[in-house]
Amino acid sequence: MISVLPDRWESTNLAFRRLSENEIEEVLFYVDSQSINLWDGNEYNAKRIEHWIQDGDLPPGGNKQNYRLFTVRRMNDNELIGILSVYHGYPKIDSAYLVFLHISKEQQGLGFGQEAQSQLCTELKKQGYTKIRVNVAVKNWPAIRFWTKAGFNGISGIYGDTVHSESTFANLELIKLF
């Protein structure tokens, strides 16, 4: 059986909680209010998040039991400032896949994103994982800088369109070893 993150964990300033039924409306409102960029050709809206809640955002052959969706809240006032989702055991049993991390535009640049990814890595190491992967849109230079600064400096794959244009998209799969 695959080890998964606990339903509740914390960092210095942030509380991570597995999404509960009573938070769904708040999270859907959050997503709709953020106008999350379309760096990779996907639309991140309430409908997509509802799919993640019901079915998970799973890799090929994935199992929903290995998927977790968390709220990210400031500890001092419990304000929802982000969401995080992770898949455990992909592509190998000792790997975790960070499916999605978003910190609200108002809270970006304050260190919460780095704190979130750092604590996630700490928690995954406690569970016995040896690496984590994240998929980053090639057009999303701020995210590439963010993840490489965080130590995701291996490239484990390049996926998507092979020709660059406004209507084509490609992603880098970055990896961090623990």
C-alpha positions as CSV (number, residue, x, y, z in Angstrom):
1,M,0.0,0.0,0.0
2,I,1.2,3.5,-0.9
3,S,1.9,5.9,1.9
4,V,0.0,9.2,1.5
5,L,0.2,12.6,3.2
6,P,-1.8,13.0,6.4
7,D,-5.0,14.9,6.1
8,R,-3.5,17.8,8.2
9,W,0.0,19.2,8.3
10,E,1.6,22.5,9.0
11,S,4.6,24.7,8.3
12,T,5.7,27.8,10.2
13,N,3.0,30.1,8.7
14,L,0.7,27.7,6.8
15,A,-1.9,25.1,7.5
16,F,-2.5,22.4,4.9
17,R,-5.9,20.5,5.2
18,R,-7.3,17.9,3.0
19,L,-10.3,19.4,1.3
20,S,-13.5,18.8,3.2
21,E,-17.1,18.9,2.0
22,N,-17.8,22.2,3.9
23,E,-14.9,23.9,2.1
24,I,-15.9,23.1,-1.5
25,E,-17.9,26.2,-2.2
26,E,-15.1,28.4,-0.7
27,V,-12.5,26.7,-2.9
28,L,-14.6,27.0,-6.1
29,F,-15.1,30.7,-5.4
30,Y,-11.4,31.1,-4.8
31,V,-10.5,29.4,-8.1
32,D,-13.0,31.5,-10.0
33,S,-11.7,34.7,-8.4
34,Q,-8.1,34.1,-9.3
35,S,-8.2,34.1,-13.1
36,I,-5.4,31.5,-13.1
37,N,-3.2,31.9,-16.2
38,L,-3.6,29.7,-19.2
39,W,0.2,29.0,-19.6
40,D,-0.3,25.4,-20.6
41,G,-3.5,25.6,-22.7
42,N,-5.6,24.3,-19.9
43,E,-8.4,26.2,-18.2
44,Y,-8.3,26.2,-14.4
45,N,-11.8,27.0,-13.2
46,A,-14.5,25.7,-10.8
47,K,-15.6,23.0,-13.2
48,R,-12.0,21.6,-13.4
49,I,-11.6,21.7,-9.6
50,E,-15.0,20.0,-9.2
51,H,-13.6,17.2,-11.4
52,W,-10.5,17.0,-9.2
53,I,-12.7,16.8,-6.1
54,Q,-15.0,14.0,-7.5
55,D,-12.5,12.0,-9.6
56,G,-9.0,13.3,-8.8
57,D,-6.5,14.5,-11.3
58,L,-4.9,11.1,-12.0
59,P,-2.1,9.9,-14.2
60,P,-2.7,7.1,-16.7
61,G,-3.8,4.0,-14.8
62,G,-4.0,6.1,-11.6
63,N,-6.0,5.3,-8.5
64,K,-8.0,8.0,-6.7
65,Q,-6.9,6.7,-3.3
66,N,-3.4,8.0,-4.1
67,Y,-4.6,11.5,-4.9
68,R,-5.0,14.3,-2.4
69,L,-6.3,17.9,-2.7
70,F,-5.4,20.3,0.1
71,T,-6.3,23.8,1.0
72,V,-3.5,26.2,2.0
73,R,-4.4,28.6,4.7
74,R,-2.5,31.2,6.7
75,M,-2.1,30.1,10.3
76,N,-2.6,33.5,11.8
77,D,-6.1,34.1,10.4
78,N,-7.1,30.9,8.6
79,E,-7.6,32.7,5.3
80,L,-7.6,30.5,2.2
81,I,-4.6,31.6,0.2
82,G,-4.0,28.6,-2.1
83,I,-4.6,25.0,-3.1
84,L,-2.3,22.1,-3.6
85,S,-2.8,18.7,-5.1
86,V,-0.5,15.7,-5.1
87,Y,-0.5,12.2,-6.5
88,H,1.5,9.6,-4.5
89,G,3.4,6.8,-6.2
90,Y,3.8,8.1,-9.7
91,P,5.6,7.3,-11.9
92,K,7.3,5.0,-9.4
93,I,6.3,3.9,-5.9
94,D,9.0,6.2,-4.4
95,S,7.9,9.3,-6.3
96,A,5.3,11.9,-5.6
97,Y,3.9,14.1,-8.3
98,L,2.9,17.7,-7.4
99,V,-0.1,18.1,-9.7
100,F,-1.0,21.7,-8.8
101,L,0.1,24.4,-6.5
102,H,-1.4,27.9,-6.6
103,I,-1.0,30.7,-4.1
104,S,-3.4,33.7,-4.5
105,K,-2.2,36.6,-6.5
106,E,-2.5,38.8,-3.4
107,Q,-0.1,36.5,-1.4
108,Q,2.5,35.8,-4.2
109,G,5.9,37.2,-3.6
110,L,5.6,36.9,0.2
111,G,7.4,33.5,0.5
112,F,4.3,31.4,1.0
113,G,4.9,29.4,-2.2
114,Q,8.4,28.5,-1.2
115,E,7.2,27.7,2.3
116,A,4.5,25.4,0.9
117,Q,6.7,23.5,-1.5
118,S,9.4,23.1,1.2
119,Q,7.0,21.7,3.8
120,L,5.5,19.4,1.1
121,C,8.9,18.0,0.4
122,T,9.6,17.6,4.2
123,E,6.3,15.8,4.7
124,L,6.9,13.5,1.7
125,K,10.4,12.6,2.9
126,K,8.7,11.6,6.3
127,Q,6.5,9.2,4.2
128,G,9.5,7.6,2.6
129,Y,9.5,9.3,-0.8
130,T,12.8,9.9,-2.5
131,K,11.8,12.4,-5.2
132,I,9.0,14.7,-6.3
133,R,8.1,15.8,-9.8
134,V,6.3,18.9,-11.1
135,N,5.0,19.8,-14.6
136,V,5.7,23.4,-15.6
137,A,4.5,25.1,-18.8
138,V,7.5,26.2,-20.9
139,K,5.9,29.6,-21.4
140,N,5.6,30.2,-17.6
141,W,9.0,31.7,-16.9
142,P,8.0,32.9,-13.4
143,A,7.1,29.3,-12.5
144,I,10.3,27.9,-14.0
145,R,12.3,30.3,-11.9
146,F,10.3,29.5,-8.8
147,W,10.8,25.7,-9.1
148,T,14.4,25.8,-10.1
149,K,15.1,28.1,-7.1
150,A,13.4,25.5,-5.0
151,G,15.8,22.8,-6.1
152,F,13.8,21.2,-8.9
153,N,16.8,21.2,-11.2
154,G,16.5,17.9,-13.1
155,I,14.5,17.6,-16.3
156,S,12.8,14.2,-16.5
157,G,10.7,15.0,-19.6
158,I,9.6,17.5,-22.2
159,Y,6.0,17.1,-23.4
160,G,3.6,18.9,-25.7
161,D,3.8,20.7,-29.0
162,T,7.2,20.7,-30.9
163,V,6.6,24.0,-32.6
164,H,6.4,27.3,-30.7
165,S,3.4,29.7,-31.4
166,E,0.8,31.5,-29.4
167,S,-1.6,28.6,-29.8
168,T,0.9,25.7,-29.0
169,F,2.0,24.6,-25.6
170,A,4.7,22.4,-24.1
171,N,5.7,21.5,-20.6
172,L,8.9,20.6,-18.7
173,E,8.7,17.9,-16.1
174,L,11.1,18.9,-13.3
175,I,12.4,16.6,-10.6
176,K,13.8,17.2,-7.1
177,L,15.6,14.4,-5.3
178,F,15.5,14.2,-1.5
